[in-house]
Amino acid sequence: MQLNGVVQRKLALLDESVIRLQGFLAGTTLDQFKRDDMKQAAVERVLQVAVEIVIDIAERIIALKGAGPAATAVEAIARLVALRVLPAPEPFTEMVRFRNRIVHGYTDINPEMVYTIATTRQEDFRKFRDAIDRL
C-alpha cells in the first residue's frame, strides 16, 4: 500500500515527538522529574500528542483500506490488527488508555507513572512506525 503525504507527515511528527521526549528527559532522574512541574507538563503533552498522532494515523490507514470509521481509538487499533497492519493490539491500546487518562483523568496523573512510560515505552512508538512503514 502506498502511504500518502498526510501519513508520511504524521510519521515525521511522531519521530519528532520521540526526539523531544529524549531531549526533555536526557540526564533527568525520577527525583528531578518529580520536582520539575514544567518538565512534567511538557512530557505529558508530548506523550499526549504522540498518541494522538498514532490514533490519527490508525484512522487514516483504516480509511485508505476502505473500512468504515472506528467508533473509538481503541477500536481503531483493533481494526489495524484485524487488517494485519499491527501484529497485536498491545502495547498500542495501552497508549490510547494512557492518553485518555491524561486528557480525561488528569487529576489522577502520577509523575512517576509518566516518567516510567516516557523513559521505558518510547520503543512502542517506533514499533508502530515500523508497522506502518511495512505497508
C-alpha positions in Angstrom: 0.0 0.0 0.0 1.3 3.4 -0.9 1.3 5.8 2.1 0.1 9.2 1.2 1.7 12.5 2.2 -0.6 13.0 5.2 0.5 9.7 6.8 4.2 10.5 5.9 3.9 13.9 7.6 2.3 12.4 10.7 5.1 9.7 10.9 7.6 12.5 10.8 5.8 14.3 13.6 5.8 11.1 15.6 9.6 10.8 15.1 9.9 14.4 16.3 7.8 13.7 19.4 10.1 10.8 20.4 13.1 13.0 19.9 11.5 15.7 22.1 10.9 13.1 24.8 14.5 12.1 24.7 15.6 15.7 24.9 13.3 16.6 27.8 14.4 13.5 29.8 18.1 13.3 29.0 20.0 13.1 32.2 16.9 13.6 34.3 16.3 11.2 37.3 12.9 10.4 38.6 13.5 12.6 41.6 14.4 15.5 39.4 11.4 14.9 37.3 9.1 14.8 40.3 10.4 18.2 41.4 10.1 19.9 38.0 6.4 20.7 37.2 7.3 22.4 33.9 9.1 19.2 32.7 6.2 17.1 33.9 3.8 19.2 31.9 6.0 19.2 28.8 6.5 15.4 28.9 2.7 14.8 29.4 1.9 17.0 26.5 4.5 15.4 24.2 3.2 11.9 25.1 -0.4 13.0 24.5 0.5 14.5 21.1 2.5 11.3 20.2 -0.5 9.1 21.0 -2.9 11.5 19.1 -0.6 11.0 16.1 -0.8 7.3 16.4 -4.6 7.5 16.6 -4.7 9.8 13.6 -2.5 7.5 11.5 -4.6 4.5 12.5 -7.8 6.2 11.4 -6.2 7.3 8.1 -4.9 3.8 7.3 -8.4 2.4 8.1 -9.9 4.9 5.6 -7.2 4.2 3.0 -8.0 0.5 3.2 -11.7 1.3 2.6 -13.0 0.3 6.0 -15.6 2.4 7.9 -14.5 4.7 10.7 -13.8 3.2 14.1 -16.1 4.4 17.0 -13.2 4.7 19.4 -9.4 5.0 19.3 -9.1 1.5 20.9 -11.3 0.2 18.2 -9.1 1.8 15.6 -6.1 -0.1 17.0 -8.1 -3.3 16.9 -9.0 -2.7 13.3 -5.4 -2.3 12.4 -4.7 -5.7 14.0 -7.7 -7.2 12.0 -6.3 -5.6 8.8 -2.9 -7.1 9.7 -1.2 -3.8 9.9 -0.3 -4.3 13.6 0.7 -7.7 15.0 -1.2 -7.3 18.2 -3.3 -4.7 20.0 -0.8 -4.3 22.8 1.1 -2.0 23.6 -0.9 0.3 21.3 -4.2 0.1 23.2 -2.2 0.8 26.4 -1.0 4.0 24.7 -4.6 5.1 23.9 -5.7 4.3 27.5 -2.8 6.4 28.8 -3.7 9.3 26.5 -7.3 9.0 27.8 -6.1 9.2 31.3 -4.0 12.3 30.6 -7.0 14.0 28.8 -9.9 12.9 31.0 -8.4 11.7 34.2 -5.8 14.4 34.6 -6.4 14.7 38.4 -5.1 11.1 38.7 -1.8 11.6 36.8 1.2 10.4 38.8 4.6 11.8 37.9 6.3 8.5 38.5 3.9 6.8 36.0 4.5 9.5 33.4 8.3 9.2 33.9 8.3 5.5 33.6 6.2 5.5 30.5 8.2 8.3 28.9 11.6 6.5 29.7 10.6 2.9 29.0 8.0 2.9 26.3 9.5 5.1 23.5 10.2 1.9 21.6 6.4 1.3 21.3 6.2 4.4 19.1 9.0 3.0 16.9 7.2 -0.3 16.7 4.1 1.4 15.5 6.1 3.4 12.9 7.8 0.3 11.7 4.5 -1.5 11.2 3.2 1.4 9.2 6.4 1.6 7.1 5.9 -2.0 6.1 2.6 -1.2 4.3 
